[in-house]
Amino acid sequence: MKSDHFAFLGQNILFQRDSLSLCVSTNADPQAAALLQQTTYGTEGIRYRQLGQEIKLKQLHQPNFFHLYDQTELIGLYCLDQRPIDFPCATVNSYYGRYLAVRDDAQGNGYGQLLKTTAVNYISQNVSGPLLFYSYIESKNTRSIAASLRENFASVARLKTFMFRRFSPHIDERFNVVSVADADSILNAIRRQYATYGFRNFLNINYRNHYFTLKENGRIVAGIQANPIVWKLIHIPGKLGPFIRYIAPFVPGLRRFFNPSRQSFVALEGVFFEDGRTDLLPILLESVLSHFNVHTAMWQIDEKDPLINQLNSRQMGRLSQFQPGVTTHVMVKAVDLPSSIDLGRSPAYVSSFDYS
């Protein structure tokens, strides 16, 4: 009966034991969205749930969904999304790992490791190399880090998290949503901006028509991708945690930045400037905040990225800063990569579609 059920959903069974079945499909099980809505991310530090994941489930490039069932009830999920990743000297067939989720009442049984190991082995056995598996994992997410290390993943880059904030953001008169006519030129400008970076993946530039620019005399001088995100904060560590969760949302002013039940912000990627115009960055970001009626933007950026100097400048505002003690690793497992590719040498391009 179970086999008939999974065949009906277009799934191949990879593993079975007692009432457990692990299957793979190019389509997400209809139960996946509900599972993700109840999944809490993070082990130490901030713990949160991502809202609106049912939209992204349908927007992945070439996904392979790995479903773990108890009978026919979905209790675990992992996805490896296939895409080409560019490095300065080569393009590599790659799989980005996302949605490692196990239902709360099923945790502690090694199911996350089972999902990840089965998924990586399945791709490795069915796709010829060279291959690259990679994920963004926060250092405080100790369970996910441990699962990756057991699968022989290694950290090749460290990302810092920058929070840009404005109390009352305003839109600059030069601000525009990118037009269809400008879309190709924008993509070419981004490619030039990041030509020396690794892990380049521009598949989600202008995702949901959310690429924004500044124009001067009809010429685009700066631009950035901004994706609106909503989290529900489950736990905030430290002495200020209870204050932020239970008091700040009711204090005028503070609630612009703290609403744990619905923490709204934008996630950034794919910036570009004309030469010498990095001074436009705070103007562009403030306009983006005003456009979405939010007060915070999050940006994950490689610690080797030269743009960090600009983000550390006073121009970004006294409310903006890198998050202290927050480090995210680019965890990778390489299969038959040519020796010419040094994964950690160049700054990594970081996709906000993937990290949010």
Protein Blocks (a to p, Z undefined) as FASTA:
>chain_A
ZZmmmmmnopacfbdchjbccdddfbdcfklmmmmmmpcgdjehjddddehklmmmmmcf
bdcdddddehjacfbdcdddddddddfkbccdddddehiacdfklgonommmmmmmmmmm
mmmmmpccdddddddddfklmmlmmmmmmnopacfbdcdddddddfbdcddfkbccddfk
lmmmmmmmmmmmmmmpghiafklgoihhiaccddeehiafbdcdddddddddfbdgdjkl
mmmmmmmmmgghjlmmgcfklccddddehiacdehilmmmmmmmmmmmmmnopabdcddd
dfklmklmmmmpmknopkbccdehiacddddddehiafklcfklpccdddfklmZZ
